[in-house]
Amino acid sequence: MDEITMIEKQREKLTIAYGVLEFHRQLLTQLMSSKTEFEIDIIPRPSGGFVVLDVESNSIVAPLDACIDIILKKGYLVRKDFFNISI
């Protein structure tokens, strides 16, 4: 297998992986949105992982894991929860 063919195959795999990632990102956003007082989106972080975005203010709220932890503990997520979270 030559290098060009390998590159093409890796591109195909990456495209498929991105599609799967996007599906799960949208599903998690939808599930979490029912537990928040504001509209959210989940975006990838350049350094790795994901953060939750407050769509209205277009500002990063907190790392995804921290938001999920709050929802699991309290059952909901409000803006004031984020004053104690470091990004």
C-alpha positions in Angstrom: 0.0 0.0 0.0 1.5 3.3 -1.0 1.5 6.4 1.1 -1.3 8.2 -0.8 -3.6 5.2 -0.3 -2.8 5.1 3.4 -3.5 8.8 3.7 -6.9 8.4 1.9 -7.8 5.5 4.2 -6.9 7.5 7.3 -9.0 10.4 6.1 -12.0 8.1 5.6 -11.6 6.7 9.1 -11.3 10.2 10.6 -14.4 11.3 8.7 -16.4 8.4 10.1 -15.0 9.0 13.6 -16.0 12.7 13.4 -19.5 11.7 12.4 -19.9 9.4 15.4 -18.4 12.0 17.7 -20.8 14.7 16.4 -23.8 12.4 16.9 -22.9 11.7 20.5 -22.1 15.4 21.1 -25.6 16.4 19.9 -27.3 13.7 21.9 -25.5 14.7 25.1 -26.2 18.4 24.4 -29.9 17.5 24.1 -30.0 15.4 27.3 -28.1 18.0 29.3 -30.2 20.9 28.0 -33.3 19.5 29.8 -31.4 20.0 33.0 -30.1 23.5 32.5 -31.7 27.0 32.9 -30.0 28.2 29.7 -29.2 27.0 26.2 -25.9 25.1 26.0 -23.6 23.6 23.4 -20.7 21.2 23.9 -17.6 22.2 22.0 -14.2 20.5 21.7 -11.3 22.1 23.6 -8.1 22.6 21.6 -6.1 21.1 24.5 -8.3 18.1 24.6 -11.7 17.3 26.2 -14.8 19.3 25.9 -16.3 22.4 27.4 -19.9 23.6 27.8 -20.8 26.8 26.1 -23.6 29.2 27.2 -25.1 29.9 23.8 -26.8 33.2 24.8 -23.7 34.9 26.1 -21.4 32.9 23.8 -19.1 32.2 26.7 -17.4 29.1 27.9 -19.1 27.9 31.1 -17.0 25.0 32.4 -15.4 21.7 31.5 -18.0 19.1 30.4 -17.0 16.8 33.2 -17.6 19.4 35.9 -21.1 20.2 34.4 -22.0 16.6 34.3 -20.9 16.2 38.0 -23.1 19.1 39.0 -26.1 17.6 37.2 -25.5 14.2 38.8 -25.3 15.8 42.3 -28.0 18.4 42.1 -30.2 17.2 39.2 -29.9 20.6 37.4 -27.4 23.2 36.2 -27.7 27.0 36.7 -25.3 29.8 35.9 -24.4 30.5 39.5 -22.8 27.0 39.7 -20.0 28.2 37.5 -18.4 30.8 39.7 -16.5 28.2 41.6 -15.3 26.1 38.6 -12.0 26.8 37.0 -11.6 26.1 33.3 
